[in-house]
């Protein structure tokens, strides 16, 4: 089980989304005027990290819940979303509407990546609900780029695009962003985002490794470790043992990362024995950690030992306890793992009970829904 890392107290801690599997025709409009009405709305696209205008840059612009004449909304939605390219001064299109709307009501995102699928994040304080403006973050597109920037004044990230629906995660474990690190991250992300749609994890790995080797002196030790982990994930996604050896050989794996990498191997059902060796080493350091206990159980399950796996899974769930605060996703995942082990042991009623508890806690959990569909489990 992947451990949940506490990145920032009082904020959304870790956001994960799937870039929606709904295409949007990308008609990038040149600067000009759209819409109808007496009130003209004008905008300048700026880089949130530097506040400089972004010339000839792609963007997404819309006023939530409003239609703009000449811009057809998506089916069943009210928002007229404009995709465009700024002029040499960073100006977007101007929008005419019958009424005047303050600029803080509009959403304007710079764009990273290519493709007809996209997603962005909004960061607000967990308790205050205030926008988390100016916060350094990293967008991690599965099998794709790492992208660094800061949230804008309203707490929004860049709009990340992809050629197909993919998982994208947002984290912000990095308390500062030096100009050299920002420049490196921007360069490598743009290069990778521009790879052909047919480029797979192996091609992304090669490009990111080259960028890492050429520019690692410009990035912090923490971010170097972040890039190395991305390389490991790309090697696993491509099931390339040579690339995995290269990624693991860049630096010794810290003990706090043993479980995460081991679990990634086990969960991919590839090189499971190697993954379990990492998990076992992690258990030596933290024998009571519920995340690592679940990983051990999942590894045993993958190796065809569901009975032995159950013991570790139950230890993990007991260590989490009945409370879910801060560990809801982990507890749901543990229940799903337990349910699958029970299902394989033909203890179907007990398995359904575990799946039902997971459903009660988080009915939309992707791991849960995927497992129920794959096993063809029907719950009351």
C-alpha positions, 0 to 999 in steps of 0.5 A, a space after each residue: 500500500 502506498 503511504 499517504 505523505 503529509 505535504 502541507 498542514 491545513 491544505 488539501 494534502 494530495 490530489 489525484 484525478 483522472 483526466 476525463 475521457 471526454 474529448 474537447 475539440 481544440 480550436 485554439 483561437 487567435 486574439 480578437 473579440 468573441 461574444 455579444 454585448 456591451 461589456 468587454 472583458 480583457 485578460 492578460 495570461 501570466 506565468 504564476 511563478 514569475 508574474 510575467 506575461 506569457 506571449 504566444 502561449 496556450 490557455 483555457 478561459 471561461 466564466 463558470 455557468 455562462 455561455 458566450 455567443 459563438 462558443 458552443 458548450 460541451 453537451 449537458 454543460 453551461 460553460 462556454 470554454 475558450 481555448 486560445 493562444 495569446 498574442 506577443 504581449 500575452 493578451 487573450 481574446 476579449 469577450 463581450 457579454 451583456 453584463 460586467 463580471 469581475 475578473 476574479 469570477 473568470 477562470 484562466 489557466 495556462 496549458 501544459 501538454 498536448 491532446 484533447 483531454 485535460 484537467 486542472 486543480 483548485 487548491 483551497 485551505 482545508 479549514 479556511 476554504 481560502 485559495 492557496 495562491 502562490 503555492 509551489 506544486 508538481 503535476 505528475 501525469 502518469 507515463 508523462 511529464 512532471 511539471 512545476 509551477 505555483 498556483 495562481 492568486 485564486 489557487 488554480 494550477 495549470 491545465 494539463 492536457 493529454 492525448 488520452 485519459 490518464 491519471 494525474 496527481 498533484 503534490 507540493 512537498 517542495 517548500 521553495 522553487 528556485 529559478 534554476 529548478 523552475 526553468 529545468 522543470 519547465 524545459 523538460 516538461 515541455 519537451 516530454 509533453 511535445 512527444 508524439 501521441 504514440 510515445 510510450 513510457 520507455 520513450 518518456 523515460 529516455 527523455 527524462 533521464 537525459 534531462 536529469 543527467 544534463 540538469 540535475 545540478 540545477 535542481 534540489 536534492 529533494 526534487 532529484 529524488 522526485 525525478 528518480 522516483 518518476 523514472 522508476 514508475 516509468 520503467 515499471 509502466 513499460 515493464 523494462 527491467 533494464 530501465 528499472 536497473 538504471 533508475 534504481 542505480 542513480 542513487 541508493 533507495 532511501 528506507 522511507 521509499 522502500 515500501 512505495 517502490 516495492 508496492 508499485 512493483 507488486 501492484 503492477 504484478 511485475 517483478 513481484 519477488 523484487 518488490 517483496 524484498 523491498 517491502 521486507 526490508 521496509 518491515 525491518 525498519 517499521 514492523 508495525 506500519 499498517 501501510 507496509 503490512 498491507 503491502 506485504 499481504 498484497 505481495 503474498 497474494 500476488 505470489 499465490 499465497 492468499 491464506 498467508 496474505 490475509 494475516 498481514 492484511 488483517 494486521 494492517 486494518 487493525 493497526 489503522 483502527 476503525 477511524 478513517 480520518 486521514 487514512 480513508 483511502 488507505 483503509 478502503 484499499 486494505 479492505 479491497 485487498 482483503 476482499 480479493 484474498 477472501 474471494 480467491 479462497 472461496 470465502 465469498 460471504 466474508 469477501 462481500 462483507 469486506 467489499 461492502 464496508 469499503 463501499 460504505 466508506 468510499 463508494 466511488 473509490 476507483 480501486 474498489 470499483 475496478 476490483 468489483 467489476 473484474 471479479 464480477 461481484 454483486 453487492 446487496 
